[in-house]
């Protein structure tokens, strides 16, 4: 049952929750599974797996930093992970969901309305084409995207203000990516602060969160055009 998986999982993660959060996760799951029948949102469609592999996995990064009242952008949000799960757990945070596919954003807009989150901004844009007012204005950038870390850093760090954090969610086998990204992190004004393994409750899966602290402004020439990022990653 979705609610039991969440209750057990939040206890394992030592994360607080309330009845309204459980109700919102229930509604989110129902809308995700139903919409996925006509739109490719996720390969995970079983309720138990949605609870563990989407909701608990996303929520786990709340154990790494204090998000309360902070401004957060989820870059390449897809079906809303991890950003919307963070908002459900901590409604005090200010959230922007950014994605390049407007169909997905249509799902997210209607879902945020149904969840009672009219303050969540769903923005249709490519990550490298930073919308006005977004550059270096967020306390946190988060991403569960599949791009390699050096590419993700160029796409995400420009959104983070000095002193803020970029948190990249990765699988366990990422040591090569981490080494490969060191130059990009430095060029973009960051420093790798932590590489934290996280066990997803109710599974044997270990995911990792890479925390990159923004210690200096990102040079204005970054991010570059996507074609150049893809051709010549930092």
KELOKOL-169454 format. One line per 3 residues: number of its first residue (from 1); their letters; for each residue x, y, z of C-alpha. Coordinates in steps of 0.05 Angstrom, whole numbers. Last residue first. Layout:
<recs>
NUM	A	X/Y/Z | ... .
</recs>
This chain:
<recs>
234	XXX	676/422/-396 | 636/385/-449 | 656/396/-521 .
231	XXX	605/372/-572 | 546/366/-525 | 560/433/-491 .
228	XXX	572/464/-559 | 506/440/-588 | 471/461/-524 .
225	XXX	494/533/-529 | 540/554/-472 | 521/559/-399 .
222	XXX	565/596/-384 | 595/658/-417 | 571/698/-357 .
219	XXX	623/668/-311 | 589/632/-253 | 592/672/-188 .
216	XXX	636/644/-132 | 630/593/-76 | 571/551/-102 .
213	XXX	571/487/-62 | 565/421/-100 | 530/364/-64 .
210	XXX	530/297/-100 | 473/253/-79 | 480/178/-86 .
207	XXX	432/120/-95 | 434/53/-60 | 381/3/-78 .
204	XXX	365/-56/-33 | 293/-33/-27 | 243/-16/28 .
201	XXX	278/49/44 | 323/77/-10 | 393/75/18 .
198	XXX	429/142/8 | 503/149/-8 | 530/220/0 .
195	XXX	584/252/-42 | 600/317/-7 | 625/388/-16 .
192	XXX	648/389/-89 | 667/462/-102 | 632/510/-147 .
189	XXX	645/573/-188 | 631/546/-258 | 704/536/-277 .
186	XXX	716/495/-213 | 656/450/-222 | 674/439/-295 .
183	XXX	745/419/-278 | 722/369/-226 | 669/338/-270 .
180	XXX	710/280/-298 | 731/259/-228 | 658/256/-207 .
177	XXX	636/221/-270 | 689/168/-259 | 664/158/-187 .
174	XXX	592/151/-211 | 572/79/-200 | 521/86/-143 .
171	XXX	468/120/-185 | 462/196/-185 | 422/253/-156 .
168	XXX	455/320/-167 | 448/372/-111 | 470/443/-129 .
165	XXX	479/484/-67 | 477/557/-48 | 531/603/-20 .
162	XXX	535/643/-84 | 468/638/-119 | 450/576/-158 .
159	XXX	419/581/-228 | 488/581/-263 | 504/515/-227 .
156	XXX	449/476/-264 | 464/469/-338 | 540/473/-334 .
153	XXX	539/425/-274 | 493/376/-309 | 543/371/-367 .
150	XXX	601/355/-321 | 555/307/-283 | 535/264/-342 .
147	XXX	463/273/-364 | 410/227/-334 | 370/280/-298 .
144	XXX	353/275/-224 | 367/348/-214 | 366/397/-157 .
141	XXX	384/471/-156 | 383/502/-86 | 386/571/-57 .
138	XXX	363/600/-123 | 376/669/-155 | 441/658/-193 .
135	XXX	407/668/-260 | 332/662/-255 | 310/734/-267 .
132	XXX	300/726/-341 | 297/653/-363 | 363/615/-370 .
129	XXX	369/583/-439 | 417/527/-419 | 361/490/-382 .
126	XXX	314/491/-442 | 251/527/-424 | 178/515/-405 .
123	XXX	170/538/-333 | 123/508/-282 | 120/556/-223 .
120	XXX	94/527/-157 | 53/580/-119 | -14/549/-138 .
117	XXX	4/488/-96 | -63/459/-75 | -49/388/-98 .
114	XXX	-99/393/-155 | -67/458/-179 | 2/426/-175 .
111	XXX	-24/367/-215 | -54/412/-269 | 11/449/-277 .
108	XXX	52/385/-274 | 13/350/-329 | 18/412/-373 .
105	XXX	92/415/-356 | 100/345/-385 | 68/367/-449 .
102	XXX	111/430/-450 | 176/391/-458 | 238/431/-442 .
99	XXX	230/427/-367 | 237/472/-307 | 197/463/-242 .
96	XXX	206/524/-197 | 193/516/-123 | 189/561/-62 .
93	XXX	198/520/1 | 146/524/57 | 107/464/31 .
90	XXX	159/416/59 | 143/343/44 | 97/359/-14 .
87	XXX	147/410/-40 | 204/360/-38 | 162/310/-77 .
84	XXX	148/364/-128 | 222/377/-139 | 252/307/-144 .
81	XXX	221/290/-191 | 164/327/-224 | 146/283/-284 .
78	XXX	206/309/-322 | 241/358/-276 | 297/378/-323 .
75	XXX	324/428/-273 | 287/429/-206 | 294/499/-179 .
72	XXX	290/514/-104 | 281/579/-64 | 286/565/10 .
69	XXX	232/571/63 | 252/504/93 | 303/468/50 .
66	XXX	351/450/107 | 404/403/79 | 421/330/68 .
63	XXX	361/294/98 | 315/330/50 | 352/293/-5 .
60	XXX	313/231/14 | 248/260/-12 | 265/243/-84 .
57	XXX	282/170/-69 | 221/165/-23 | 173/192/-76 .
54	XXX	201/162/-140 | 232/94/-126 | 195/78/-62 .
51	XXX	124/105/-71 | 124/96/-146 | 149/25/-135 .
48	XXX	92/8/-88 | 41/39/-135 | 65/2/-197 .
45	XXX	77/48/-257 | 152/60/-260 | 172/71/-333 .
42	XXX	153/144/-324 | 121/203/-359 | 106/176/-429 .
39	XXX	36/204/-442 | -30/168/-452 | -28/113/-400 .
36	XXX	23/155/-360 | -34/203/-344 | -67/150/-300 .
33	XXX	-4/129/-264 | 19/200/-251 | -51/225/-230 .
30	XXX	-59/168/-181 | 11/177/-154 | 2/252/-144 .
27	XXX	-65/241/-109 | -34/191/-60 | 27/236/-50 .
24	XXX	-20/293/-33 | -59/251/17 | 5/228/50 .
21	XXX	30/300/55 | -37/322/85 | -33/268/137 .
18	XXX	34/292/163 | 107/278/150 | 173/284/187 .
15	XXX	236/253/159 | 278/204/199 | 297/168/134 .
12	XXX	273/101/162 | 211/135/190 | 197/168/123 .
9	XXX	202/100/90 | 155/65/137 | 103/119/129 .
6	XXX	114/122/54 | 109/47/44 | 47/46/88 .
3	XXX	14/101/47 | 27/68/-19 | 0/0/0 .
</recs>
